[in-house]
Amino acid sequence: MDWENFQTSLEALHLGSSFETAADAKASANLLVDRIKEAQARTTTLLPASKFRCGDLHPSIERRLRHKRRLHKLWTRTRCSKLKKELNDLSRNILEAVRDFRGTTWEATIDRAGESARSVNQLYCQLAKIEAPNCPITDRSGVCRYDAKARAEVIAEHLAEQLISNPPTTSPNLQEHYAQVENRVDKFMDIAPPSSRRPIYNPSRAIQNSDAGKIITIPKAGKDPQKLENIRPITLLFHVVKTFERDLLTKLRLFLTPRQEHYGFHIGHSTTLQLIRVLQHLAFERNCERYTVVILLEIKKAFDRVWHEGLIHKLLDTSLPPALTRVVASFLQCCSFCIAVDDVLSAPCPIPVEEDDIMLALYTDDSAYFASSRRADLAAKRI
């Protein structure tokens, strides 16, 4: 690449000094990316790739090749007939050594092949450099989907079902509580924020206007990768989202303090330390000849099905400023995702939106409640 021409091509680019809206910032970012790609294409010269694979040769052959290059450089300067004869002899020796090495390597490759058809097929694909076949996904009706677009749509439909909120309760008291929480949150969101002389840039709007969250999937170890429940989704966040989340977390820590018994995704509170804490408590109570009763609770889809109105209701009861609460609320709204399979994207899918004498051990989405007493029935009553 010619870096001087590359620098010259970008010197005349002007993006502006300030951005008032998220659309302006996104348009300027797209313009910068397009100009960089154009400048790179103009100043880059593609060279033909070498077909010689030196890294596959034996180290002794590589040393002979390096010695041959040195002799050739010396012969081009001196034109000595003795060096020319030595160079020709070395070339013949290298050719024979490479031929013997390739033959030995091929025999070792053939010996690795077993008698089964699967082993022979794997060897054929390896030698022919054929890409591995796509692993199909079985949809709800039991049909195997091989096409990348079809697999992406099936996985997206499955994940969208996992994000559906739990069915409403039939208890009148809980229904009344839900209505009160939703009314309180609606009233808070309907209140207009205080006006400001200078325009305030809300990062959550840029997040909502950006592309949908991109999700890739990896199979779970030791399980059938064709079944939808055996794939693990991994979200690739937009760079604006990652920056915004880090800044928002810094602001939230000024007003909110995590519970000390919560471990996992908490600085200085790893899951290993949580396990050591629980084992130390069990060992201490055992040495005191006391019984310990433990209840292990695993919450399925704890983050995917969180009640957004309930979360905002909890934040309103804290010392968090209303401005930050609005930012969190707007961040949770209008989110969507899409599945990526072999660089093929699916259609965007919207996201629906302790007592005394009892110790609590919290992980990310798992909980363990345990209490100790000299009698097992008393420990169970405390739980």
SEZAVEX-635787 format. One line per field, with one value per residue (C-alpha): x, y, z negated. Coordinates in steps of 0.1 Angstrom, whole numbers. Each point is the difference from the previous one (the first is absolute). Example, Ala and Ser with C-alpha at 12.3 -4.5 7.8 and 13.67 -1.06 7.14 Angstrom:
2
u = (123 | 14)
v = (-45 | 34)
w = (-78 | 7)
This chain:
383
u = (0 | 12 | -5 | 9 | -28 | -23 | 6 | -4 | -34 | -13 | 14 | -29 | -27 | -21 | -25 | -11 | 8 | -33 | -30 | -34 | -19 | 8 | -7 | 27 | 25 | -9 | 2 | 34 | 13 | -13 | 17 | 33 | -1 | -9 | 28 | 26 | -11 | 3 | 34 | 12 | -12 | 18 | 33 | 2 | 18 | -9 | 30 | -4 | 1 | 29 | -9 | 32 | -8 | 33 | -16 | -10 | 36 | 24 | 24 | 31 | -15 | -8 | 37 | 11 | -23 | 13 | 36 | -10 | -13 | 33 | 20 | -22 | 5 | 38 | 1 | -19 | 27 | 31 | -11 | 24 | -2 | 8 | -30 | -22 | 9 | -6 | -34 | -11 | 9 | -18 | -31 | -1 | 5 | -29 | -23 | 7 | -5 | -33 | -12 | 9 | -16 | -32 | -2 | 6 | -26 | -26 | 6 | -5 | -33 | -12 | 9 | -22 | -31 | -20 | -22 | -33 | -17 | 0 | 37 | 6 | -25 | 18 | 33 | -14 | -14 | 33 | 21 | -25 | -4 | -38 | -18 | -19 | -37 | -24 | -16 | -38 | -25 | -32 | -30 | -31 | -16 | 30 | 13 | 38 | 9 | 33 | -2 | 17 | -30 | -24 | 22 | 2 | -38 | -6 | 25 | -15 | -35 | 12 | 18 | -30 | -22 | 26 | -4 | -38 | -10 | -14 | -38 | -18 | -10 | -36 | 3 | -21 | 26 | 29 | -20 | -8 | 37 | 10 | -26 | 14 | 35 | -8 | -21 | 29 | 25 | -24 | -4 | 37 | 7 | -28 | 16 | 20 | 37 | 13 | 10 | 36 | 15 | 26 | -11 | 4 | 12 | -17 | 22 | -30 | -16 | 31 | -2 | -36 | 7 | 30 | -1 | -16 | 21 | 18 | 0 | 22 | -5 | 24 | -9 | 1 | 27 | -10 | -36 | -17 | 6 | -31 | -24 | -8 | 2 | 37 | 13 | 14 | -7 | 28 | -9 | 24 | -8 | 3 | 31 | -22 | -20 | 32 | 12 | -33 | -4 | 34 | -7 | -35 | 14 | 25 | -29 | -22 | 27 | 0 | -36 | -4 | 20 | -1 | -9 | 30 | -13 | -4 | 29 | 6 | 5 | 10 | 35 | 17 | -28 | 7 | -21 | 30 | 0 | -37 | 6 | 28 | -23 | -27 | 24 | 16 | -34 | -10 | 33 | -4 | -35 | 10 | 28 | -25 | -22 | -28 | -23 | -1 | -30 | 6 | -25 | 15 | -21 | 9 | -19 | -6 | 3 | 6 | 13 | -20 | -34 | 7 | -30 | 10 | -27 | 10 | 36 | -8 | -23 | 29 | 22 | -25 | 2 | 38 | 21 | 6 | -6 | -31 | 21 | 20 | -32 | -14 | 32 | -3 | -37 | 7 | 29 | -24 | -26 | -1 | 27 | 3 | 24 | 9 | 18 | 32 | 7 | 28 | -1 | -37 | -23 | -36 | -28 | 1 | -20 | -12 | 7 | -32 | 7 | 61 | -9 | 20 | 22 | -1 | 31 | -4 | 24 | -8 | 16 | -9 | -33 | 3 | -7 | 7 | -17 | 13 | -5 | 16 | -12 | 6 | -32 | -8 | -37 | 9 | 23 | -27 | -25 | 25 | 2)
v = (0 | 35 | 18 | 34 | -2 | -14 | 30 | 24 | -15 | 6 | 35 | 17 | -19 | 22 | -15 | 30 | 12 | -8 | -23 | 9 | -32 | -37 | 0 | 25 | -20 | -32 | 17 | 14 | -34 | -17 | 27 | -5 | -38 | 4 | 25 | -23 | -30 | 21 | 13 | -35 | -14 | 27 | -3 | -37 | -22 | -37 | -24 | -36 | -25 | -24 | -37 | -12 | -13 | 2 | -5 | -36 | -11 | -17 | 24 | -15 | 7 | 36 | 5 | -13 | 25 | 29 | -11 | -2 | 36 | 12 | -18 | 14 | 36 | -6 | -15 | 30 | 23 | -21 | -22 | -27 | -33 | -20 | 17 | -8 | -37 | -1 | 18 | -26 | -29 | 15 | 5 | -36 | -12 | 23 | -13 | -36 | 7 | 18 | -29 | -25 | 21 | 4 | -37 | -8 | 26 | -15 | -35 | 12 | 17 | -32 | -20 | 23 | -10 | -28 | -26 | 18 | 21 | 30 | 0 | -3 | 29 | 22 | -7 | 8 | 33 | 9 | -8 | 16 | 30 | -2 | 20 | -19 | -4 | 23 | -15 | 1 | 14 | -19 | 23 | -3 | -24 | -23 | 11 | 4 | 34 | 3 | 34 | 28 | 23 | -27 | -10 | 37 | 4 | -32 | 11 | 35 | -14 | -23 | 29 | 23 | -26 | -1 | 37 | -1 | 12 | -25 | -4 | 25 | -12 | -7 | 13 | 32 | 15 | -5 | 14 | 31 | 3 | -3 | 27 | 23 | -5 | 6 | 31 | 15 | -7 | 15 | 32 | 3 | -5 | 25 | 28 | 22 | 3 | 34 | 22 | 9 | 29 | -22 | -31 | -33 | -29 | -32 | -30 | -24 | 16 | -8 | -36 | -3 | 15 | -22 | -35 | -28 | -21 | -27 | -34 | -29 | -36 | -27 | -36 | -12 | -25 | -36 | 6 | -4 | 32 | -6 | 8 | 36 | -4 | -11 | 32 | 29 | 35 | 26 | 36 | 23 | 35 | 31 | 21 | 29 | -23 | -13 | 35 | 12 | -30 | 6 | 37 | -7 | -26 | 26 | 24 | -26 | -11 | 35 | -6 | -38 | -25 | -37 | -25 | -15 | -36 | 4 | -16 | -2 | 30 | 20 | 13 | -19 | -25 | -29 | -32 | -19 | 23 | -6 | -38 | 4 | 21 | -26 | -29 | 20 | 6 | -37 | -12 | 24 | -11 | -36 | 5 | 15 | -31 | 21 | -10 | 20 | 1 | 13 | 10 | 3 | 22 | 3 | 27 | -8 | 29 | 24 | 28 | -7 | 2 | 28 | 22 | 34 | 19 | -17 | 9 | 37 | -2 | -12 | 28 | 26 | -11 | 6 | 32 | -3 | 34 | 0 | 9 | -33 | -19 | 14 | -10 | -36 | -1 | 12 | -24 | -29 | 11 | -9 | -26 | -26 | -27 | -21 | -33 | -3 | -34 | -2 | 38 | -2 | 20 | -8 | 25 | 23 | -13 | 24 | -8 | 2 | 16 | -61 | -5 | -1 | -30 | -10 | 3 | 8 | -9 | 16 | -7 | 16 | -19 | -27 | 3 | -21 | 5 | -18 | 2 | -19 | -12 | -28 | -16 | -7 | 9 | 34 | 7 | -9 | 23 | 29 | -6)
w = (0 | 9 | -34 | 14 | 26 | -26 | -23 | 29 | 9 | -35 | -7 | 18 | -19 | -23 | -24 | -20 | -35 | -18 | 4 | -13 | 7 | 1 | 38 | 6 | -20 | 18 | 34 | -7 | -12 | 31 | 22 | -18 | 5 | 37 | 6 | -18 | 21 | 32 | -9 | -9 | 33 | 20 | -18 | -4 | 25 | -1 | 5 | 12 | -28 | 0 | 5 | -17 | -35 | -18 | -34 | 9 | 6 | -23 | -19 | 16 | 35 | -11 | -11 | 35 | 17 | -21 | 9 | 37 | -1 | -15 | 27 | 27 | -12 | -2 | 35 | 15 | -13 | 7 | 30 | -14 | 19 | -32 | -18 | 30 | -1 | -38 | 5 | 26 | -21 | -30 | 21 | 11 | -36 | -12 | 28 | -10 | -37 | 6 | 22 | -28 | -27 | 20 | 5 | -36 | -11 | 25 | -14 | -35 | 10 | 17 | -31 | -22 | 20 | -17 | 16 | -7 | 26 | -23 | -4 | 37 | 7 | -26 | 16 | 35 | -12 | -17 | 31 | 24 | -23 | 2 | -26 | -26 | 7 | -18 | -31 | 5 | -26 | -7 | -1 | -21 | 26 | 0 | 34 | 4 | 14 | 19 | 16 | -20 | 3 | -11 | -30 | -10 | 1 | -20 | -27 | -1 | -5 | -28 | -18 | 4 | -18 | -28 | -5 | -4 | -35 | -25 | 0 | -24 | -34 | -9 | -36 | -5 | -24 | 24 | 29 | -20 | -9 | 37 | 9 | -26 | 11 | 37 | -8 | -20 | 27 | 27 | -20 | -5 | 37 | 10 | -20 | 24 | -10 | -10 | 29 | 6 | 19 | 17 | 20 | -19 | 20 | -11 | 8 | -4 | 31 | 20 | -13 | 10 | 35 | 5 | 16 | -20 | -24 | 20 | -16 | 10 | -13 | -12 | -8 | -36 | -7 | 0 | 13 | 33 | 20 | 22 | -29 | -7 | -38 | 4 | 15 | -20 | 13 | -2 | 5 | 19 | -13 | 21 | -11 | -10 | -23 | -17 | -6 | -13 | -24 | -15 | -5 | -14 | -25 | -12 | -7 | -17 | -24 | -15 | -13 | 0 | -20 | 10 | -27 | -16 | 2 | 38 | 20 | 37 | 23 | -31 | -4 | -29 | -3 | 23 | 0 | -15 | -30 | -5 | 0 | -25 | -22 | 0 | -7 | -29 | -16 | 4 | -15 | -29 | -8 | 3 | -25 | -24 | 5 | 16 | 29 | 32 | 23 | 35 | 27 | 35 | 24 | 37 | 19 | 36 | 24 | -29 | 23 | 31 | -18 | -25 | -8 | 14 | -19 | -32 | 5 | 5 | -30 | -21 | 13 | -9 | -37 | 0 | -1 | 37 | 18 | 22 | 30 | -3 | -6 | 33 | 18 | -13 | 9 | 36 | 3 | -7 | 26 | 38 | -1 | 27 | 11 | 31 | 4 | 21 | 17 | 25 | 5 | 7 | -22 | -10 | -1 | -31 | -29 | -27 | -37 | -22 | -22 | -263 | -35 | -33 | -7 | 37 | 21 | 37 | 29 | 33 | 34 | 33 | 3 | -27 | -37 | -31 | -33 | -30 | -38 | -28 | -34 | -26 | 12 | 37 | -4 | -15 | 29 | 25 | -18 | 4 | 37)
